[in-house]
Amino acid sequence: MGVLLLAVLGGCAVPVAGAPVAAPAPGNTTAPPTTAAPSPTAPPPTAPSPTATAPACPDTGWSCAQQARFAAVAQRIAQLKAPNGYLGIVVRDRATGLTWQAGDTTHEGWTASTIKLAIATDLLVRDRSGAITLSAADRHDMDTMLNFSDEAASDRLWDRYGDDAMLARFRSVFGMSGLEFVPGFTKGTYWGFVKCTTTDLAALAGYVLGRTAPADRAYLVKALRGVAENQQWGVWAAGDAGNKDGWSFEQDSYGKHWVLDSVGFTGPGERYVVAIMDQVPPSGSEADGVHAVSDLAALAFGKSVPAKVTVPEPDG
């Protein structure tokens, strides 16, 4: 009949799994197992906290909500990735000193008209130091250069004050270390054929907000917050923002393509520096670039996408 193997657990005999069980001896009965009632003083079982198993976000210094927004930005950049297309964003929190970036932030791309912010800043710094004296006409040109990206005004200011030394100051003073003039398009150095990186544009905005004289900073902030409709895209889509945008049709070794760049700030007290550059692939359009940089800014600061923007006339 086999050997009876029993394990005694809590005073009850139970068969050991896998062992043959012997029949009970005649006249012998086995009492049914009993279950102890819970103590009336025992506390009821506690349900696990809904946050007990939720993974915490990494301790990067950014809030979990902000990290989620940044993840959405990175995902959008990955979706837009195309051969010979370069899209990058830099966000810097001036209150904490933290910087976040994604995409092709070190790729040297055409600055288009974003370089006009550097020109205006340099002119203000030199005028304040006494190195130059800006006339009323110069200041009017600077106003229109920043407001609606006036090309003729920019050319007049460059012809009078711009040269290789100005570009050198952009590198050494403003921190735009990757900036360079691209020869071969014009006889001499010209603001319209300059390349830099997204991190360079972020450095420029950081200088404007953190190192210019209070009156000059106030002028530049007011100008960027009050740009005309043709510049109300890009960083503008973050809300509570100011920016200098650039848009142009340029040429590289891989072909002709659109350039859509935006640099500026968002938040109370201009807390966040934001720089975005999109060297659109040759297969893309101006509208593609405008919506790409605008949506990145919107996603980074919790705004809905697609961002509501106006595509400017192709002359900036």
CORURVEN-V931816 format. One record per pair of residues at least 24 apart in sequence whose C-alpha atoms are under 6 Angstrom apart, sorted by the first residue. I is the first residue (numbers start at 1). J is the second residue. Records with the same first field share a line. If there is no record, write none. Layout:
I: J + J
//
This chain:
69: 300
70: 300
73: 296 + 299
84: 281
85: 279 + 280 + 281
86: 278 + 279
87: 277 + 278
88: 276 + 277
89: 275 + 276
90: 274 + 275
91: 273 + 274
92: 272 + 273
93: 272
94: 271 + 272
105: 198 + 199
106: 197
107: 197
108: 195 + 196 + 197
109: 195 + 196
110: 194 + 195
111: 195
112: 246 + 247 + 248
113: 246
114: 244 + 245 + 246
147: 227 + 228
148: 228
174: 204 + 207
175: 203
176: 200
198: 277
201: 275
202: 275
230: 312
233: 294 + 309
234: 262 + 293 + 294
235: 262 + 297
237: 294 + 297 + 298
238: 297 + 298 + 301
240: 266 + 267
241: 265 + 266
247: 316
256: 282
257: 281 + 282
258: 286
260: 289
//
